[in-house]
Amino acid sequence: MTCLSLYSSGNRQLALLGQDDWISEGFVGDGERRKAGLGNALFDVFRACHPILGNHVFPCFSVACALFVQYKLNSMNVSSPEIERLSELEREMIELFVRMADMLNLPRSVGEIYGLLFSSAQPLCLDDCRRRLEISKGSTSQGLRILKSFGAIRTVYVPGDRKDYFVAETSLRKIAAGFANEQIRPHVDGGRERLERLRGMLADYDGDRREGLEARIEILENWQRRAGTTLPIVLRLIGGQGA
């Protein structure tokens, strides 16, 4: 339907409603008088910038402005879902994992989110975690990303919902192995490369100074070898049988 036919099909009165008319007709409440003027303001700007279009376009444009304002006001008035408060047990469990995250030099949000998911009987999405923990969307997103990187949480499918939902992984072996591969092993491998560079720098020294530095580098290389052989054993001990 063209603007002209819309204008001529009984919408003339609605299209030409002013700010006060919108209020009296029930488009907006009296307290939203200033917001209701948005349609009139846009209408005036559009008309001033495009006088060549004549009067046929403007009624349709005014209708669109009125509907847009009503849509925005309805969106603003939608009440947020009630936030389920954390129980005392949940708070204690979350605090436990926050302390563990701090020991591992991980962001606080990592411990908070894992503790919440660990204590939850249902899968939770990003918004669920953000609202219940009362943290920012950025912190929630970062925490979920880190937890997923070493397998501490899993994504599950919730029928009828397009959001990603998460549950906590409860296998210590899987979490420890994932954490080691993502957080520890890269440092071990990087240390090996750094030791090779240090040994190459010995050529710049001679005499007793070189002998002393070479002895220290040999100690570091010994530590490096032990870390490489000990890490898999430690992970097996942490995981245990069937964990």
Summary of the structure (lengths in Angstrom):
residues: 243
radius of gyration: 31.9
end to end distance: 66.1
largest distance: 101.1
contacts: 633
relative contact order: 0.06
helix: 72%
strand: 4%
